[in-house]
Amino acid sequence: MTRAGVRKLFLSFATRGRLYMDFLCPQPLGIRVGYPSPKLLSSLPAATRRLIRERAILILTADPRYSLRGVRPGSTLRAARRPRKA
């Protein structure tokens, strides 16, 4: 999802002075969304660079209600690496 798309979904967001991260506050525990920096983009092949430019590449939360394909806050890295059923 693009940065504009993420911001459109949430009524309130803040950058807290960070150029490549948005802080979203849908409830007391928020969500942080990270975007690729120019330094990261310059280290990638051109085809990959075009795919991820201005797109959310990192989503963080501490709220246990959220999960992504069964991976929840507090899950181990090993558990996150396991293949998931689509």
PDB file of N, CA, C and O in Angstrom:
ATOM      1  N   MET A   1       0.843  -1.166   0.000  1.00  0.00           N
ATOM      2  CA  MET A   1       0.000   0.000   0.000  1.00  0.00           C
ATOM      3  C   MET A   1       0.901   1.246   0.000  1.00  0.00           C
ATOM      4  O   MET A   1       1.957   1.258   0.632  1.00  0.00           O
ATOM      5  N   THR A   2       0.486   2.246  -0.687  1.00  0.00           N
ATOM      6  CA  THR A   2       1.281   3.471  -0.754  1.00  0.00           C
ATOM      7  C   THR A   2       1.111   4.304   0.513  1.00  0.00           C
ATOM      8  O   THR A   2       0.193   4.073   1.300  1.00  0.00           O
ATOM      9  N   ARG A   3       1.990   5.259   0.698  1.00  0.00           N
ATOM     10  CA  ARG A   3       1.924   6.158   1.855  1.00  0.00           C
ATOM     11  C   ARG A   3       0.599   6.919   1.847  1.00  0.00           C
ATOM     12  O   ARG A   3      -0.040   7.058   2.890  1.00  0.00           O
ATOM     13  N   ALA A   4       0.187   7.407   0.688  1.00  0.00           N
ATOM     14  CA  ALA A   4      -1.079   8.138   0.597  1.00  0.00           C
ATOM     15  C   ALA A   4      -2.256   7.240   0.948  1.00  0.00           C
ATOM     16  O   ALA A   4      -3.204   7.684   1.595  1.00  0.00           O
ATOM     17  N   GLY A   5      -2.202   5.984   0.528  1.00  0.00           N
ATOM     18  CA  GLY A   5      -3.270   5.033   0.845  1.00  0.00           C
ATOM     19  C   GLY A   5      -3.372   4.750   2.329  1.00  0.00           C
ATOM     20  O   GLY A   5      -4.471   4.680   2.879  1.00  0.00           O
ATOM     21  N   VAL A   6      -2.222   4.587   2.983  1.00  0.00           N
ATOM     22  CA  VAL A   6      -2.206   4.350   4.430  1.00  0.00           C
ATOM     23  C   VAL A   6      -2.789   5.553   5.154  1.00  0.00           C
ATOM     24  O   VAL A   6      -3.631   5.404   6.039  1.00  0.00           O
ATOM     25  N   ARG A   7      -2.346   6.726   4.783  1.00  0.00           N
ATOM     26  CA  ARG A   7      -2.818   7.945   5.460  1.00  0.00           C
ATOM     27  C   ARG A   7      -4.305   8.185   5.227  1.00  0.00           C
ATOM     28  O   ARG A   7      -4.979   8.766   6.078  1.00  0.00           O
ATOM     29  N   LYS A   8      -4.816   7.747   4.095  1.00  0.00           N
ATOM     30  CA  LYS A   8      -6.232   7.925   3.783  1.00  0.00           C
ATOM     31  C   LYS A   8      -7.111   7.033   4.679  1.00  0.00           C
ATOM     32  O   LYS A   8      -8.245   7.395   4.992  1.00  0.00           O
ATOM     33  N   LEU A   9      -6.587   5.876   5.087  1.00  0.00           N
ATOM     34  CA  LEU A   9      -7.343   4.949   5.923  1.00  0.00           C
ATOM     35  C   LEU A   9      -7.520   5.432   7.361  1.00  0.00           C
ATOM     36  O   LEU A   9      -8.499   5.079   8.018  1.00  0.00           O
ATOM     37  N   PHE A  10      -6.578   6.237   7.852  1.00  0.00           N
ATOM     38  CA  PHE A  10      -6.600   6.668   9.239  1.00  0.00           C
ATOM     39  C   PHE A  10      -6.823   8.168   9.322  1.00  0.00           C
ATOM     40  O   PHE A  10      -6.204   8.943   8.594  1.00  0.00           O
ATOM     41  N   LEU A  11      -7.709   8.563  10.212  1.00  0.00           N
ATOM     42  CA  LEU A  11      -8.022   9.984  10.358  1.00  0.00           C
ATOM     43  C   LEU A  11      -6.863  10.755  10.971  1.00  0.00           C
ATOM     44  O   LEU A  11      -6.626  11.911  10.622  1.00  0.00           O
ATOM     45  N   SER A  12      -6.142  10.114  11.885  1.00  0.00           N
ATOM     46  CA  SER A  12      -5.032  10.828  12.508  1.00  0.00           C
ATOM     47  C   SER A  12      -3.736  10.041  12.341  1.00  0.00           C
ATOM     48  O   SER A  12      -3.696   8.824  12.518  1.00  0.00           O
ATOM     49  N   PHE A  13      -2.690  10.765  12.001  1.00  0.00           N
ATOM     50  CA  PHE A  13      -1.365  10.171  11.923  1.00  0.00           C
ATOM     51  C   PHE A  13      -0.364  11.258  12.262  1.00  0.00           C
ATOM     52  O   PHE A  13      -0.662  12.449  12.174  1.00  0.00           O
ATOM     53  N   ALA A  14       0.806  10.836  12.644  1.00  0.00           N
ATOM     54  CA  ALA A  14       1.879  11.783  12.949  1.00  0.00           C
ATOM     55  C   ALA A  14       3.173  11.213  12.410  1.00  0.00           C
ATOM     56  O   ALA A  14       3.306  10.000  12.252  1.00  0.00           O
ATOM     57  N   THR A  15       4.128  12.087  12.128  1.00  0.00           N
ATOM     58  CA  THR A  15       5.439  11.617  11.681  1.00  0.00           C
ATOM     59  C   THR A  15       6.461  11.695  12.804  1.00  0.00           C
ATOM     60  O   THR A  15       7.504  11.045  12.739  1.00  0.00           O
ATOM     61  N   ARG A  16       6.172  12.480  13.828  1.00  0.00           N
ATOM     62  CA  ARG A  16       7.080  12.669  14.968  1.00  0.00           C
ATOM     63  C   ARG A  16       8.502  12.990  14.516  1.00  0.00           C
ATOM     64  O   ARG A  16       9.476  12.565  15.138  1.00  0.00           O
ATOM     65  N   GLY A  17       8.605  13.736  13.438  1.00  0.00           N
ATOM     66  CA  GLY A  17       9.894  14.184  12.941  1.00  0.00           C
ATOM     67  C   GLY A  17      10.650  13.147  12.127  1.00  0.00           C
ATOM     68  O   GLY A  17      11.788  13.394  11.727  1.00  0.00           O
ATOM     69  N   ARG A  18      10.057  12.012  11.877  1.00  0.00           N
ATOM     70  CA  ARG A  18      10.731  10.966  11.097  1.00  0.00           C
ATOM     71  C   ARG A  18      10.229  11.015   9.654  1.00  0.00           C
ATOM     72  O   ARG A  18       9.024  10.998   9.404  1.00  0.00           O
ATOM     73  N   LEU A  19      11.156  11.075   8.726  1.00  0.00           N
ATOM     74  CA  LEU A  19      10.793  11.213   7.321  1.00  0.00           C
ATOM     75  C   LEU A  19      10.179   9.950   6.727  1.00  0.00           C
ATOM     76  O   LEU A  19       9.332  10.028   5.837  1.00  0.00           O
ATOM     77  N   TYR A  20      10.600   8.799   7.212  1.00  0.00           N
ATOM     78  CA  TYR A  20      10.201   7.548   6.560  1.00  0.00           C
ATOM     79  C   TYR A  20       9.358   6.660   7.460  1.00  0.00           C
ATOM     80  O   TYR A  20       9.377   5.437   7.322  1.00  0.00           O
ATOM     81  N   MET A  21       8.610   7.274   8.393  1.00  0.00           N
ATOM     82  CA  MET A  21       7.743   6.506   9.273  1.00  0.00           C
ATOM     83  C   MET A  21       6.513   7.330   9.632  1.00  0.00           C
ATOM     84  O   MET A  21       6.608   8.531   9.885  1.00  0.00           O
ATOM     85  N   ASP A  22       5.362   6.672   9.652  1.00  0.00           N
ATOM     86  CA  ASP A  22       4.112   7.282  10.110  1.00  0.00           C
ATOM     87  C   ASP A  22       3.681   6.568  11.379  1.00  0.00           C
ATOM     88  O   ASP A  22       3.841   5.354  11.504  1.00  0.00           O
ATOM     89  N   PHE A  23       3.138   7.322  12.313  1.00  0.00           N
ATOM     90  CA  PHE A  23       2.605   6.784  13.550  1.00  0.00           C
ATOM     91  C   PHE A  23       1.097   6.958  13.495  1.00  0.00           C
ATOM     92  O   PHE A  23       0.602   8.085  13.469  1.00  0.00           O
ATOM     93  N   LEU A  24       0.365   5.852  13.475  1.00  0.00           N
ATOM     94  CA  LEU A  24      -1.087   5.878  13.357  1.00  0.00           C
ATOM     95  C   LEU A  24      -1.692   5.574  14.711  1.00  0.00           C
ATOM     96  O   LEU A  24      -1.176   4.734  15.448  1.00  0.00           O
ATOM     97  N   CYS A  25      -2.771   6.242  15.045  1.00  0.00           N
ATOM     98  CA  CYS A  25      -3.363   6.097  16.373  1.00  0.00           C
ATOM     99  C   CYS A  25      -4.829   5.711  16.299  1.00  0.00           C
ATOM    100  O   CYS A  25      -5.683   6.538  16.618  1.00  0.00           O
ATOM    101  N   PRO A  26      -5.163   4.482  15.888  1.00  0.00           N
ATOM    102  CA  PRO A  26      -6.568   4.090  15.853  1.00  0.00           C
ATOM    103  C   PRO A  26      -7.131   3.790  17.234  1.00  0.00           C
ATOM    104  O   PRO A  26      -8.347   3.685  17.390  1.00  0.00           O
ATOM    105  N   GLN A  27      -6.274   3.651  18.237  1.00  0.00           N
ATOM    106  CA  GLN A  27      -6.662   3.344  19.612  1.00  0.00           C
ATOM    107  C   GLN A  27      -5.470   3.654  20.514  1.00  0.00           C
ATOM    108  O   GLN A  27      -4.471   4.191  20.035  1.00  0.00           O
ATOM    109  N   PRO A  28      -5.549   3.330  21.814  1.00  0.00           N
ATOM    110  CA  PRO A  28      -4.418   3.663  22.692  1.00  0.00           C
ATOM    111  C   PRO A  28      -3.082   3.066  22.241  1.00  0.00           C
ATOM    112  O   PRO A  28      -2.048   3.729  22.335  1.00  0.00           O
ATOM    113  N   LEU A  29      -3.094   1.827  21.755  1.00  0.00           N
ATOM    114  CA  LEU A  29      -1.862   1.238  21.228  1.00  0.00           C
ATOM    115  C   LEU A  29      -1.819   1.498  19.727  1.00  0.00           C
ATOM    116  O   LEU A  29      -2.708   1.056  18.999  1.00  0.00           O
ATOM    117  N   GLY A  30      -0.820   2.194  19.265  1.00  0.00           N
ATOM    118  CA  GLY A  30      -0.780   2.607  17.873  1.00  0.00           C
ATOM    119  C   GLY A  30      -0.094   1.621  16.941  1.00  0.00           C
ATOM    120  O   GLY A  30       0.317   0.530  17.335  1.00  0.00           O
ATOM    121  N   ILE A  31       0.012   2.046  15.707  1.00  0.00           N
ATOM    122  CA  ILE A  31       0.662   1.277  14.658  1.00  0.00           C
ATOM    123  C   ILE A  31       1.722   2.171  14.036  1.00  0.00           C
ATOM    124  O   ILE A  31       1.468   3.346  13.774  1.00  0.00           O
ATOM    125  N   ARG A  32       2.905   1.624  13.799  1.00  0.00           N
ATOM    126  CA  ARG A  32       3.957   2.362  13.111  1.00  0.00           C
ATOM    127  C   ARG A  32       4.147   1.747  11.722  1.00  0.00           C
ATOM    128  O   ARG A  32       4.227   0.526  11.583  1.00  0.00           O
ATOM    129  N   VAL A  33       4.218   2.587  10.715  1.00  0.00           N
ATOM    130  CA  VAL A  33       4.387   2.133   9.339  1.00  0.00           C
ATOM    131  C   VAL A  33       5.654   2.770   8.786  1.00  0.00           C
ATOM    132  O   VAL A  33       5.811   3.991   8.819  1.00  0.00           O
ATOM    133  N   GLY A  34       6.554   1.939   8.278  1.00  0.00           N
ATOM    134  CA  GLY A  34       7.815   2.429   7.733  1.00  0.00           C
ATOM    135  C   GLY A  34       7.848   2.351   6.217  1.00  0.00           C
ATOM    136  O   GLY A  34       7.265   1.453   5.610  1.00  0.00           O
ATOM    137  N   TYR A  35       8.541   3.307   5.618  1.00  0.00           N
ATOM    138  CA  TYR A  35       8.679   3.404   4.169  1.00  0.00           C
ATOM    139  C   TYR A  35      10.166   3.385   3.821  1.00  0.00           C
ATOM    140  O   TYR A  35      10.991   3.765   4.652  1.00  0.00           O
ATOM    141  N   PRO A  36      10.528   2.951   2.611  1.00  0.00           N
ATOM    142  CA  PRO A  36      11.947   2.864   2.263  1.00  0.00           C
ATOM    143  C   PRO A  36      12.601   4.241   2.130  1.00  0.00           C
ATOM    144  O   PRO A  36      12.029   5.165   1.551  1.00  0.00           O
ATOM    145  N   SER A  37      13.795   4.354   2.672  1.00  0.00           N
ATOM    146  CA  SER A  37      14.568   5.594   2.563  1.00  0.00           C
ATOM    147  C   SER A  37      15.341   5.584   1.244  1.00  0.00           C
ATOM    148  O   SER A  37      15.501   4.526   0.635  1.00  0.00           O
ATOM    149  N   PRO A  38      15.822   6.740   0.798  1.00  0.00           N
ATOM    150  CA  PRO A  38      16.634   6.780  -0.424  1.00  0.00           C
ATOM    151  C   PRO A  38      17.880   5.896  -0.308  1.00  0.00           C
ATOM    152  O   PRO A  38      18.308   5.304  -1.298  1.00  0.00           O
ATOM    153  N   LYS A  39      18.458   5.803   0.880  1.00  0.00           N
ATOM    154  CA  LYS A  39      19.644   4.965   1.071  1.00  0.00           C
ATOM    155  C   LYS A  39      19.303   3.493   0.841  1.00  0.00           C
ATOM    156  O   LYS A  39      20.061   2.775   0.189  1.00  0.00           O
ATOM    157  N   LEU A  40      18.174   3.045   1.371  1.00  0.00           N
ATOM    158  CA  LEU A  40      17.746   1.672   1.147  1.00  0.00           C
ATOM    159  C   LEU A  40      17.445   1.443  -0.334  1.00  0.00           C
ATOM    160  O   LEU A  40      17.877   0.444  -0.909  1.00  0.00           O
ATOM    161  N   LEU A  41      16.716   2.355  -0.941  1.00  0.00           N
ATOM    162  CA  LEU A  41      16.360   2.209  -2.356  1.00  0.00           C
ATOM    163  C   LEU A  41      17.592   2.147  -3.245  1.00  0.00           C
ATOM    164  O   LEU A  41      17.612   1.401  -4.224  1.00  0.00           O
ATOM    165  N   SER A  42      18.613   2.919  -2.918  1.00  0.00           N
ATOM    166  CA  SER A  42      19.811   2.929  -3.770  1.00  0.00           C
ATOM    167  C   SER A  42      20.572   1.609  -3.717  1.00  0.00           C
ATOM    168  O   SER A  42      21.366   1.323  -4.613  1.00  0.00           O
ATOM    169  N   SER A  43      20.345   0.801  -2.684  1.00  0.00           N
ATOM    170  CA  SER A  43      21.046  -0.475  -2.572  1.00  0.00           C
ATOM    171  C   SER A  43      20.310  -1.609  -3.283  1.00  0.00           C
ATOM    172  O   SER A  43      20.794  -2.740  -3.303  1.00  0.00           O
ATOM    173  N   LEU A  44      19.154  -1.321  -3.863  1.00  0.00           N
ATOM    174  CA  LEU A  44      18.334  -2.345  -4.504  1.00  0.00           C
ATOM    175  C   LEU A  44      18.413  -2.268  -6.020  1.00  0.00           C
ATOM    176  O   LEU A  44      18.718  -1.211  -6.573  1.00  0.00           O
ATOM    177  N   PRO A  45      18.140  -3.385  -6.700  1.00  0.00           N
ATOM    178  CA  PRO A  45      18.073  -3.356  -8.165  1.00  0.00           C
ATOM    179  C   PRO A  45      16.928  -2.450  -8.631  1.00  0.00           C
ATOM    180  O   PRO A  45      15.953  -2.256  -7.905  1.00  0.00           O
ATOM    181  N   ALA A  46      17.046  -1.912  -9.813  1.00  0.00           N
ATOM    182  CA  ALA A  46      16.068  -0.951 -10.335  1.00  0.00           C
ATOM    183  C   ALA A  46      14.641  -1.506 -10.339  1.00  0.00           C
ATOM    184  O   ALA A  46      13.700  -0.782 -10.015  1.00  0.00           O
ATOM    185  N   ALA A  47      14.472  -2.766 -10.699  1.00  0.00           N
ATOM    186  CA  ALA A  47      13.131  -3.355 -10.760  1.00  0.00           C
ATOM    187  C   ALA A  47      12.491  -3.396  -9.371  1.00  0.00           C
ATOM    188  O   ALA A  47      11.309  -3.086  -9.220  1.00  0.00           O
ATOM    189  N   THR A  48      13.265  -3.774  -8.372  1.00  0.00           N
ATOM    190  CA  THR A  48      12.760  -3.813  -7.000  1.00  0.00           C
ATOM    191  C   THR A  48      12.489  -2.415  -6.484  1.00  0.00           C
ATOM    192  O   THR A  48      11.507  -2.174  -5.781  1.00  0.00           O
ATOM    193  N   ARG A  49      13.372  -1.498  -6.842  1.00  0.00           N
ATOM    194  CA  ARG A  49      13.219  -0.095  -6.425  1.00  0.00           C
ATOM    195  C   ARG A  49      11.879   0.455  -6.892  1.00  0.00           C
ATOM    196  O   ARG A  49      11.182   1.123  -6.128  1.00  0.00           O
ATOM    197  N   ARG A  50      11.515   0.179  -8.138  1.00  0.00           N
ATOM    198  CA  ARG A  50      10.242   0.661  -8.668  1.00  0.00           C
ATOM    199  C   ARG A  50       9.049   0.048  -7.937  1.00  0.00           C
ATOM    200  O   ARG A  50       8.032   0.715  -7.746  1.00  0.00           O
ATOM    201  N   LEU A  51       9.166  -1.209  -7.529  1.00  0.00           N
ATOM    202  CA  LEU A  51       8.067  -1.888  -6.849  1.00  0.00           C
ATOM    203  C   LEU A  51       7.792  -1.345  -5.450  1.00  0.00           C
ATOM    204  O   LEU A  51       6.634  -1.257  -5.041  1.00  0.00           O
ATOM    205  N   ILE A  52       8.842  -0.980  -4.707  1.00  0.00           N
ATOM    206  CA  ILE A  52       8.618  -0.609  -3.311  1.00  0.00           C
ATOM    207  C   ILE A  52       8.695   0.885  -3.027  1.00  0.00           C
ATOM    208  O   ILE A  52       8.434   1.297  -1.897  1.00  0.00           O
ATOM    209  N   ARG A  53       9.040   1.701  -4.001  1.00  0.00           N
ATOM    210  CA  ARG A  53       9.118   3.142  -3.758  1.00  0.00           C
ATOM    211  C   ARG A  53       7.779   3.662  -3.260  1.00  0.00           C
ATOM    212  O   ARG A  53       6.742   3.380  -3.860  1.00  0.00           O
ATOM    213  N   GLU A  54       7.791   4.420  -2.167  1.00  0.00           N
ATOM    214  CA  GLU A  54       6.601   5.024  -1.544  1.00  0.00           C
ATOM    215  C   GLU A  54       5.577   3.995  -1.061  1.00  0.00           C
ATOM    216  O   GLU A  54       4.403   4.330  -0.903  1.00  0.00           O
ATOM    217  N   ARG A  55       5.992   2.765  -0.827  1.00  0.00           N
ATOM    218  CA  ARG A  55       5.087   1.735  -0.306  1.00  0.00           C
ATOM    219  C   ARG A  55       5.483   1.361   1.110  1.00  0.00           C
ATOM    220  O   ARG A  55       6.657   1.433   1.474  1.00  0.00           O
ATOM    221  N   ALA A  56       4.511   0.966   1.900  1.00  0.00           N
ATOM    222  CA  ALA A  56       4.771   0.524   3.265  1.00  0.00           C
ATOM    223  C   ALA A  56       5.567  -0.778   3.209  1.00  0.00           C
ATOM    224  O   ALA A  56       5.148  -1.738   2.561  1.00  0.00           O
ATOM    225  N   ILE A  57       6.715  -0.811   3.890  1.00  0.00           N
ATOM    226  CA  ILE A  57       7.531  -2.019   3.895  1.00  0.00           C
ATOM    227  C   ILE A  57       7.699  -2.587   5.299  1.00  0.00           C
ATOM    228  O   ILE A  57       8.224  -3.689   5.458  1.00  0.00           O
ATOM    229  N   LEU A  58       7.263  -1.855   6.315  1.00  0.00           N
ATOM    230  CA  LEU A  58       7.396  -2.297   7.697  1.00  0.00           C
ATOM    231  C   LEU A  58       6.178  -1.816   8.472  1.00  0.00           C
ATOM    232  O   LEU A  58       5.851  -0.629   8.451  1.00  0.00           O
ATOM    233  N   ILE A  59       5.508  -2.738   9.157  1.00  0.00           N
ATOM    234  CA  ILE A  59       4.356  -2.378   9.979  1.00  0.00           C
ATOM    235  C   ILE A  59       4.582  -2.977  11.356  1.00  0.00           C
ATOM    236  O   ILE A  59       4.772  -4.185  11.493  1.00  0.00           O
ATOM    237  N   LEU A  60       4.562  -2.129  12.374  1.00  0.00           N
ATOM    238  CA  LEU A  60       4.830  -2.557  13.744  1.00  0.00           C
ATOM    239  C   LEU A  60       3.678  -2.185  14.664  1.00  0.00           C
ATOM    240  O   LEU A  60       3.073  -1.123  14.515  1.00  0.00           O
ATOM    241  N   THR A  61       3.379  -3.061  15.614  1.00  0.00           N
ATOM    242  CA  THR A  61       2.388  -2.773  16.639  1.00  0.00           C
ATOM    243  C   THR A  61       2.696  -3.609  17.875  1.00  0.00           C
ATOM    244  O   THR A  61       3.364  -4.639  17.785  1.00  0.00           O
ATOM    245  N   ALA A  62       2.212  -3.168  19.013  1.00  0.00           N
ATOM    246  CA  ALA A  62       2.342  -3.932  20.248  1.00  0.00           C
ATOM    247  C   ALA A  62       0.992  -4.497  20.672  1.00  0.00           C
ATOM    248  O   ALA A  62       0.900  -5.166  21.701  1.00  0.00           O
ATOM    249  N   ASP A  63      -0.040  -4.244  19.907  1.00  0.00           N
ATOM    250  CA  ASP A  63      -1.382  -4.682  20.245  1.00  0.00           C
ATOM    251  C   ASP A  63      -1.577  -6.150  19.845  1.00  0.00           C
ATOM    252  O   ASP A  63      -1.440  -6.486  18.669  1.00  0.00           O
ATOM    253  N   PRO A  64      -1.890  -7.023  20.797  1.00  0.00           N
ATOM    254  CA  PRO A  64      -2.041  -8.445  20.478  1.00  0.00           C
ATOM    255  C   PRO A  64      -3.263  -8.777  19.622  1.00  0.00           C
ATOM    256  O   PRO A  64      -3.379  -9.906  19.146  1.00  0.00           O
ATOM    257  N   ARG A  65      -4.165  -7.837  19.417  1.00  0.00           N
ATOM    258  CA  ARG A  65      -5.328  -8.102  18.559  1.00  0.00           C
ATOM    259  C   ARG A  65      -4.947  -8.257  17.093  1.00  0.00           C
ATOM    260  O   ARG A  65      -5.635  -8.949  16.344  1.00  0.00           O
ATOM    261  N   TYR A  66      -3.865  -7.623  16.679  1.00  0.00           N
ATOM    262  CA  TYR A  66      -3.469  -7.661  15.281  1.00  0.00           C
ATOM    263  C   TYR A  66      -2.613  -8.890  15.000  1.00  0.00           C
ATOM    264  O   TYR A  66      -1.810  -9.306  15.835  1.00  0.00           O
ATOM    265  N   SER A  67      -2.793  -9.465  13.818  1.00  0.00           N
ATOM    266  CA  SER A  67      -1.922 -10.554  13.389  1.00  0.00           C
ATOM    267  C   SER A  67      -1.805 -10.506  11.868  1.00  0.00           C
ATOM    268  O   SER A  67      -2.683  -9.993  11.175  1.00  0.00           O
ATOM    269  N   LEU A  68      -0.726 -11.041  11.380  1.00  0.00           N
ATOM    270  CA  LEU A  68      -0.504 -11.136   9.937  1.00  0.00           C
ATOM    271  C   LEU A  68      -0.187 -12.584   9.640  1.00  0.00           C
ATOM    272  O   LEU A  68       0.905 -13.065   9.941  1.00  0.00           O
ATOM    273  N   ARG A  69      -1.156 -13.286   9.040  1.00  0.00           N
ATOM    274  CA  ARG A  69      -1.008 -14.704   8.730  1.00  0.00           C
ATOM    275  C   ARG A  69      -0.573 -15.510   9.948  1.00  0.00           C
ATOM    276  O   ARG A  69       0.299 -16.375   9.859  1.00  0.00           O
ATOM    277  N   GLY A  70      -1.189 -15.215  11.077  1.00  0.00           N
ATOM    278  CA  GLY A  70      -0.923 -15.973  12.291  1.00  0.00           C
ATOM    279  C   GLY A  70       0.245 -15.476  13.120  1.00  0.00           C
ATOM    280  O   GLY A  70       0.470 -15.988  14.217  1.00  0.00           O
ATOM    281  N   VAL A  71       0.989 -14.507  12.641  1.00  0.00           N
ATOM    282  CA  VAL A  71       2.112 -13.957  13.401  1.00  0.00           C
ATOM    283  C   VAL A  71       1.591 -12.773  14.200  1.00  0.00           C
ATOM    284  O   VAL A  71       1.056 -11.813  13.644  1.00  0.00           O
ATOM    285  N   ARG A  72       1.757 -12.859  15.515  1.00  0.00           N
ATOM    286  CA  ARG A  72       1.255 -11.830  16.422  1.00  0.00           C
ATOM    287  C   ARG A  72       2.411 -11.163  17.155  1.00  0.00           C
ATOM    288  O   ARG A  72       3.515 -11.708  17.175  1.00  0.00           O
ATOM    289  N   PRO A  73       2.187  -9.999  17.759  1.00  0.00           N
ATOM    290  CA  PRO A  73       3.225  -9.397  18.585  1.00  0.00           C
ATOM    291  C   PRO A  73       3.684 -10.393  19.650  1.00  0.00           C
ATOM    292  O   PRO A  73       2.864 -11.036  20.304  1.00  0.00           O
ATOM    293  N   GLY A  74       4.982 -10.511  19.814  1.00  0.00           N
ATOM    294  CA  GLY A  74       5.549 -11.452  20.771  1.00  0.00           C
ATOM    295  C   GLY A  74       5.950 -12.770  20.151  1.00  0.00           C
ATOM    296  O   GLY A  74       6.609 -13.579  20.804  1.00  0.00           O
ATOM    297  N   SER A  75       5.563 -13.015  18.886  1.00  0.00           N
ATOM    298  CA  SER A  75       5.973 -14.242  18.206  1.00  0.00           C
ATOM    299  C   SER A  75       7.473 -14.222  17.979  1.00  0.00           C
ATOM    300  O   SER A  75       8.080 -13.160  17.837  1.00  0.00           O
ATOM    301  N   THR A  76       8.059 -15.399  17.948  1.00  0.00           N
ATOM    302  CA  THR A  76       9.493 -15.481  17.695  1.00  0.00           C
ATOM    303  C   THR A  76       9.777 -15.284  16.217  1.00  0.00           C
ATOM    304  O   THR A  76       8.890 -15.449  15.379  1.00  0.00           O
ATOM    305  N   LEU A  77      10.997 -14.936  15.903  1.00  0.00           N
ATOM    306  CA  LEU A  77      11.401 -14.783  14.509  1.00  0.00           C
ATOM    307  C   LEU A  77      11.283 -16.125  13.788  1.00  0.00           C
ATOM    308  O   LEU A  77      10.918 -16.171  12.614  1.00  0.00           O
ATOM    309  N   ARG A  78      11.586 -17.197  14.481  1.00  0.00           N
ATOM    310  CA  ARG A  78      11.470 -18.531  13.888  1.00  0.00           C
ATOM    311  C   ARG A  78      10.017 -18.814  13.460  1.00  0.00           C
ATOM    312  O   ARG A  78       9.776 -19.351  12.379  1.00  0.00           O
ATOM    313  N   ALA A  79       9.073 -18.453  14.307  1.00  0.00           N
ATOM    314  CA  ALA A  79       7.665 -18.665  13.989  1.00  0.00           C
ATOM    315  C   ALA A  79       7.234 -17.798  12.805  1.00  0.00           C
ATOM    316  O   ALA A  79       6.429 -18.229  11.979  1.00  0.00           O
ATOM    317  N   ALA A  80       7.760 -16.599  12.723  1.00  0.00           N
ATOM    318  CA  ALA A  80       7.414 -15.687  11.619  1.00  0.00           C
ATOM    319  C   ALA A  80       7.971 -16.171  10.294  1.00  0.00           C
ATOM    320  O   ALA A  80       7.390 -15.898   9.243  1.00  0.00           O
ATOM    321  N   ARG A  81       9.084 -16.881  10.324  1.00  0.00           N
ATOM    322  CA  ARG A  81       9.714 -17.371   9.090  1.00  0.00           C
ATOM    323  C   ARG A  81       9.006 -18.588   8.494  1.00  0.00           C
ATOM    324  O   ARG A  81       9.141 -18.862   7.301  1.00  0.00           O
ATOM    325  N   ARG A  82       8.260 -19.310   9.314  1.00  0.00           N
ATOM    326  CA  ARG A  82       7.584 -20.521   8.834  1.00  0.00           C
ATOM    327  C   ARG A  82       6.606 -20.171   7.724  1.00  0.00           C
ATOM    328  O   ARG A  82       5.911 -19.158   7.794  1.00  0.00           O
ATOM    329  N   PRO A  83       6.556 -21.016   6.698  1.00  0.00           N
ATOM    330  CA  PRO A  83       5.572 -20.783   5.624  1.00  0.00           C
ATOM    331  C   PRO A  83       4.157 -20.843   6.179  1.00  0.00           C
ATOM    332  O   PRO A  83       3.870 -21.655   7.059  1.00  0.00           O
ATOM    333  N   ARG A  84       3.291 -20.012   5.687  1.00  0.00           N
ATOM    334  CA  ARG A  84       1.900 -19.941   6.140  1.00  0.00           C
ATOM    335  C   ARG A  84       0.986 -20.362   5.017  1.00  0.00           C
ATOM    336  O   ARG A  84       1.320 -20.224   3.840  1.00  0.00           O
ATOM    337  N   LYS A  85      -0.176 -20.879   5.387  1.00  0.00           N
ATOM    338  CA  LYS A  85      -1.202 -21.175   4.388  1.00  0.00           C
ATOM    339  C   LYS A  85      -1.816 -19.871   3.939  1.00  0.00           C
ATOM    340  O   LYS A  85      -2.134 -19.025   4.774  1.00  0.00           O
ATOM    341  N   ALA A  86      -1.990 -19.683   2.651  1.00  0.00           N
ATOM    342  CA  ALA A  86      -2.535 -18.437   2.110  1.00  0.00           C
ATOM    343  C   ALA A  86      -4.013 -18.327   2.313  1.00  0.00           C
ATOM    344  O   ALA A  86      -4.619 -17.334   1.911  1.00  0.00           O
TER     345      ALA A  86
END
